[in-house]
């Protein structure tokens, strides 16, 4: 059984036990490094989203153009 949980039939985690749980976290310098990496990843994601949306817009334009040519007998 988990050392933080009390009770047998109805296991529970009370406030006292919850407050005794140690949560490790990295040093401040490592946190800053993580933030820089996440910021770079976020920027790259936004860039890729922009490229993806541009491609979707271009495909929609191409579809309309092809349909227009098909209905006007230009194909």
BAROKOL-228424 format. One record per residue: x, y, z of N, C-alpha, C in turn; residue in one letter. Coordinates in steps of 0.1 Angstrom, whole numbers, plus 5000, padded with zeros to 4 digits. Layout:
N
XYZXYZXYZA ...
REM end
This chain:
75
500849885000500050005000500950125000X 500450234994501150354993501350425007X 502550465010502850525023502050655026X 501550715016500850845018499250825019X 498850705016497350675017497050605029X 495950655036495450595048494150535046X 493750445055492450375053492550245046X 491650155049491750025043490550005033X 489350015037488149995028488050105019X 488250235023488150355015489550425016X 490450385008491750455008491550605006X 492350685013492250835012493550895014X 493651015008494951095009494451225016X 494851235028494351355036495351475034X 495051595039495851705037497251695043X 497251635055498551615062499551525054X 499051415049499851335040500251395027X 499251475022499551545009500651645011X 500651715022501651815025503051755028X 503051625031504351555034505051505022X 504351505010504951454998505951554992X 507151514990508251604985508151594970X 508151704963508051714949509351774944X 510251694937511451744933511351834920X 512151924919512152014907513652054904X 513852084891515252114888515752244893X 517052264893517652384897517252494888X 517352624893516852734885517552744871X 518852724871519552724858519052624848X 518652504853518052404844516652444840X 515952504849514552554846514652654834X 515652744835515852844824516152774811X 516952674811517352594799516052534793X 515252474802514052404798513152504791X 512952624797512152724792512552774778X 513952794777514452834764514152724753X 514252594756514052494747512552494743X 511652504753510252504751509852634742X 510452744745510152864737510552844722X 511752774720512152754707511252654700X 510752554707509852454702508552514698X 508052604707506852674704506952764692X 508052834690508252914678508252824666X 508952714666508952624655507652564652X 506852534662505452484660504652594653X 504752714657503952824651504352834636X 505652824634506152834620505552724611X 505552604617504952484609503452504607X 502752554617501352574616501052674605X 501852774604501752874594501952814580X 502952734578503252674566502152574562X 501652504572500552404569499252484565X 498952594571497752664568497952724554X 499152774550499352824537499152714526X 499652594529499452484520497952454518X 497252454529495752424529495052534520X 495452654522494852764514495252754499X 496452714496496852694482496152574476X 495952474484495152354478493752394476X 493152474484491752514482491652604470X 492552684468492652774456492752684443X 493652594444493852504433492552424429X 491952374440490652294438489652384431X 489452504436488552604429488852624415X 490152644412490552674399490252554389X 490552434394490352314386488852294384X 488052314394486552304393486052404383X 486552524384486152634375486452594360X 487652544358488052504344487252384339X 486952294348486152174345484652224340X 484152314348482752354345482652454333X 483752514329483752604318484352534305X 484652404306485052334295486552354291X 487352404300488752434297489652314300X 489052204305489952084308489851984296X 
REM end
